[in-house]
């Protein structure tokens, strides 16, 4: 008959092993499929880096494919899984190709990171309607379209997360010339706050991340009569990796709208 101490060790062994097993099963990131738009630079690139570190399977979409393709190659070389897709998100057919590529490669989508965007700088008086509409195709309609495409996938599996990168300008008065950008971001707040309630019963989480100014190429890539091709104040703004880390942390919680990085939300 085993001694008392031996029996205690036998009883304790399953308790010691249990947390390890539970942690492996409950890991929200490892092996999950993440679609990330605007992944070649700025916040999108930092989100892709963190996702790779968390051993997620990546689908990286950008109109400028080079950096995303190079990063995907590096992920694969290090034993991970990643694929890069060239896509002009202003085009509906190319938006569909992003999700189709994810399904062909991995069979599902667990996380959608709607991040791609740019800035059209013009006053209301200066507005060119075609340029303003193009901005909304990328900054608003692409987000809504991609989300609509992944909803049936996520409903079928009973889980999923849709993260939308908004802006503090969706909540505060925008400086002159930035109204079109701010309007596209404010529209996201409206549609996705409603969507969060619509999708909650199906196990799908919706998030709105509203960072402040970050060191990205948004100033350099801006278009419109007030764009000057310079980074301008972006050199003094916060590194995008700070907001990226905050976004991943916030997605473990249930708050739909949050403010990553140093920025403070509306009081």
C-alpha positions as CSV (number, residue, x, y, z in Angstrom):
1,X,0.0,0.0,0.0
2,X,1.4,3.5,-0.9
3,X,2.6,5.7,1.9
4,X,0.7,8.8,3.0
5,X,3.3,11.0,1.4
6,X,3.2,9.0,-1.9
7,X,-0.6,9.3,-1.9
8,X,-0.3,13.1,-1.4
9,X,2.1,13.3,-4.3
10,X,-0.3,11.3,-6.5
11,X,-3.2,13.6,-5.6
12,X,-1.2,16.7,-6.1
13,X,0.2,15.8,-9.5
14,X,-3.1,16.5,-11.5
15,X,-3.4,19.8,-9.7
16,X,0.1,20.8,-10.8
17,X,-0.6,19.8,-14.4
18,X,-4.0,21.4,-14.7
19,X,-3.1,25.1,-15.0
20,X,-0.6,24.3,-17.8
21,X,-3.3,22.5,-19.7
22,X,-5.9,25.1,-19.1
23,X,-3.5,27.9,-20.2
24,X,-2.7,26.1,-23.4
25,X,-6.4,25.6,-24.3
26,X,-7.4,29.2,-23.3
27,X,-4.6,31.0,-25.2
28,X,-6.6,33.6,-27.2
29,X,-3.9,34.2,-29.7
30,X,-1.8,31.1,-30.6
31,X,-2.8,29.4,-33.8
32,X,-5.6,31.9,-34.4
33,X,-6.0,33.5,-37.9
34,X,-5.6,37.3,-38.0
35,X,-6.3,39.5,-41.0
36,X,-4.5,42.8,-40.7
37,X,-5.0,45.6,-43.2
38,X,-2.5,48.4,-43.7
39,X,0.2,46.0,-42.4
40,X,3.2,47.5,-44.3
41,X,4.0,50.4,-41.9
42,X,2.9,52.2,-38.8
43,X,0.4,50.8,-36.4
44,X,-0.5,47.9,-38.8
45,X,3.1,46.8,-39.0
46,X,3.4,46.8,-35.2
47,X,0.1,44.8,-34.8
48,X,1.5,42.3,-37.3
49,X,4.7,42.0,-35.3
50,X,2.9,41.4,-32.0
51,X,0.5,38.9,-33.7
52,X,3.5,37.0,-35.0
53,X,5.1,36.9,-31.6
54,X,1.9,35.5,-30.3
55,X,2.1,32.7,-32.9
56,X,-1.0,33.8,-34.8
57,X,-1.5,32.9,-38.5
58,X,-1.3,36.1,-40.4
59,X,-3.0,37.4,-43.5
60,X,-1.4,40.8,-44.2
61,X,-3.1,43.1,-46.7
62,X,-1.7,46.4,-48.1
63,X,-1.7,48.4,-51.3
64,X,2.1,48.6,-50.8
65,X,2.9,44.9,-50.7
66,X,6.7,44.9,-50.4
67,X,7.1,45.4,-46.6
68,X,4.3,43.1,-45.8
69,X,5.6,40.4,-48.1
70,X,9.1,40.7,-46.7
71,X,7.7,40.4,-43.1
72,X,5.6,37.4,-44.1
73,X,8.7,35.7,-45.5
74,X,10.6,36.4,-42.3
75,X,7.8,34.9,-40.2
76,X,7.8,31.8,-42.3
77,X,11.6,31.5,-42.0
78,X,11.2,31.6,-38.2
79,X,8.6,28.8,-38.2
80,X,5.5,30.8,-38.3
81,X,2.6,31.1,-40.8
82,X,1.9,34.2,-42.8
83,X,0.7,35.3,-46.2
84,X,0.7,38.8,-47.8
85,X,-2.0,40.0,-50.1
86,X,-1.8,43.1,-52.3
87,X,-5.1,44.9,-52.1
88,X,-6.4,48.4,-52.9
89,X,-9.1,48.5,-50.3
90,X,-11.0,51.2,-52.2
91,X,-12.0,48.4,-54.6
92,X,-14.8,46.0,-53.4
93,X,-13.5,43.1,-55.5
94,X,-10.0,43.4,-53.9
95,X,-11.5,43.6,-50.4
96,X,-13.3,40.3,-51.1
97,X,-10.0,38.8,-52.2
98,X,-8.4,39.4,-48.8
99,X,-11.0,37.3,-47.0
100,X,-11.0,34.7,-49.8
101,X,-7.2,34.4,-49.4
102,X,-7.6,33.9,-45.6
103,X,-10.1,31.1,-46.1
104,X,-8.1,29.4,-48.8
105,X,-4.9,29.5,-46.7
106,X,-6.3,28.8,-43.2
107,X,-10.0,27.9,-43.5
108,X,-11.3,30.6,-41.1
109,X,-10.8,34.1,-39.7
110,X,-10.6,34.6,-35.9
111,X,-9.5,38.2,-35.8
112,X,-10.0,41.1,-38.2
113,X,-7.8,44.1,-37.6
114,X,-9.3,46.9,-39.7
115,X,-6.4,49.4,-39.7
116,X,-5.7,50.7,-43.2
117,X,-6.4,54.3,-43.8
118,X,-5.1,57.6,-45.0
119,X,-5.8,61.3,-44.8
120,X,-7.4,63.7,-47.3
121,X,-6.6,67.2,-46.2
122,X,-8.9,69.9,-47.5
123,X,-11.4,72.4,-46.0
124,X,-15.1,71.9,-46.7
125,X,-14.9,74.7,-49.2
126,X,-12.0,73.0,-51.0
127,X,-13.5,69.6,-51.0
128,X,-13.3,67.5,-54.2
129,X,-16.2,65.0,-53.9
130,X,-14.5,62.2,-55.8
131,X,-11.4,62.5,-53.5
132,X,-13.6,62.6,-50.4
133,X,-15.6,59.6,-51.5
134,X,-12.4,57.7,-52.2
135,X,-11.3,58.4,-48.6
136,X,-14.5,57.0,-47.3
137,X,-14.1,53.8,-49.4
138,X,-10.8,53.1,-47.6
139,X,-11.4,54.6,-44.2
140,X,-15.0,53.5,-43.7
141,X,-16.5,51.2,-46.4
142,X,-13.6,48.8,-46.4
143,X,-13.9,48.4,-42.6
144,X,-17.7,47.8,-42.9
145,X,-17.3,45.5,-45.9
146,X,-14.6,43.3,-44.4
147,X,-16.5,43.1,-41.2
148,X,-19.6,42.0,-43.0
149,X,-17.7,39.3,-44.8
150,X,-16.2,37.8,-41.7
151,X,-19.4,37.9,-39.6
152,X,-20.9,34.6,-41.1
153,X,-17.5,32.9,-40.6
154,X,-17.4,34.0,-37.0
155,X,-21.0,33.2,-36.3
156,X,-20.5,29.6,-37.5
157,X,-17.6,29.0,-35.2
158,X,-19.2,30.9,-32.3
159,X,-16.4,33.3,-31.7
160,X,-14.3,36.1,-33.3
161,X,-13.1,39.6,-32.8
162,X,-13.3,42.7,-35.1
163,X,-10.9,45.5,-34.1
164,X,-11.3,48.8,-35.8
165,X,-8.7,51.5,-35.6
166,X,-10.4,54.9,-35.2
167,X,-8.9,58.1,-34.0
168,X,-9.2,60.6,-31.2
169,X,-10.4,63.0,-33.9
170,X,-13.7,61.0,-33.9
171,X,-14.4,62.3,-30.5
172,X,-12.9,65.8,-30.4
173,X,-13.0,68.9,-32.6
174,X,-10.8,68.2,-35.6
175,X,-8.2,70.9,-36.7
176,X,-9.0,72.8,-39.9
177,X,-8.5,70.7,-43.0
178,X,-8.8,67.3,-41.2
179,X,-12.6,67.2,-41.2
180,X,-13.0,64.6,-43.9
181,X,-10.6,62.2,-42.1
182,X,-12.3,62.9,-38.8
183,X,-15.7,62.3,-40.3
184,X,-14.7,58.9,-41.7
185,X,-13.5,57.9,-38.3
186,X,-16.6,59.2,-36.5
187,X,-18.8,57.1,-38.9
188,X,-16.9,54.0,-37.7
189,X,-17.8,54.8,-34.1
190,X,-21.5,55.0,-35.0
191,X,-21.8,51.7,-37.0
192,X,-19.5,49.5,-34.9
193,X,-21.0,50.6,-31.5
194,X,-24.3,49.3,-32.8
195,X,-22.6,46.2,-34.4
196,X,-21.1,45.3,-31.0
197,X,-24.5,44.9,-29.5
198,X,-25.8,43.0,-32.6
199,X,-23.0,40.5,-32.6
200,X,-22.5,39.9,-28.8
201,X,-25.1,37.1,-28.7
202,X,-23.0,35.2,-31.2
203,X,-19.8,35.3,-29.3
204,X,-18.3,38.0,-31.6
205,X,-16.5,40.9,-30.0
206,X,-16.2,44.3,-31.6
207,X,-13.7,46.9,-30.6
208,X,-13.0,50.5,-31.5
209,X,-9.5,51.7,-30.7
210,X,-9.0,55.5,-30.8
211,X,-5.3,56.4,-30.6
212,X,-3.9,59.9,-30.7
213,X,-1.1,61.0,-32.9
214,X,1.5,58.3,-33.8
215,X,4.8,58.3,-35.6
216,X,3.5,57.0,-38.9
217,X,3.5,58.0,-42.6
218,X,0.0,59.4,-42.5
219,X,1.3,63.0,-43.0
220,X,3.7,62.0,-45.7
221,X,1.0,60.0,-47.5
222,X,-1.7,62.5,-47.1
223,X,-3.4,63.9,-50.3
224,X,-5.5,67.0,-51.0
225,X,-4.8,70.7,-51.4
226,X,-3.5,71.0,-47.8
227,X,-1.1,68.1,-48.0
228,X,2.6,69.0,-48.2
229,X,4.2,65.5,-48.3
230,X,6.0,66.0,-45.0
231,X,5.7,64.0,-41.7
232,X,5.1,67.4,-40.0
233,X,4.3,66.9,-36.3
234,X,4.3,63.1,-36.5
235,X,8.0,63.1,-35.5
236,X,6.9,64.3,-32.1
237,X,4.1,61.9,-31.6
238,X,4.2,58.5,-29.8
239,X,5.7,55.3,-31.2
240,X,2.9,53.1,-32.7
241,X,4.2,50.1,-30.9
242,X,2.8,51.6,-27.7
243,X,-0.7,51.7,-29.1
244,X,-0.3,48.2,-30.6
245,X,0.5,46.7,-27.2
246,X,-2.4,48.5,-25.6
247,X,-4.7,47.2,-28.3
248,X,-3.8,43.6,-27.7
249,X,-4.2,44.1,-24.0
250,X,-7.6,45.8,-24.4
251,X,-8.9,43.0,-26.6
252,X,-8.8,40.7,-23.6
253,X,-11.4,42.8,-21.9
254,X,-15.0,43.7,-22.8
255,X,-14.8,47.5,-23.3
256,X,-15.9,48.2,-26.9
257,X,-14.4,51.7,-27.2
258,X,-11.0,52.5,-25.7
259,X,-8.1,54.9,-26.1
260,X,-4.7,53.2,-26.6
261,X,-1.4,54.9,-26.0
262,X,-0.9,58.2,-24.2
263,X,-4.0,59.9,-25.3
264,X,-6.8,60.5,-22.8
265,X,-10.4,60.0,-24.0
266,X,-13.1,62.6,-23.8
267,X,-13.9,63.6,-20.2
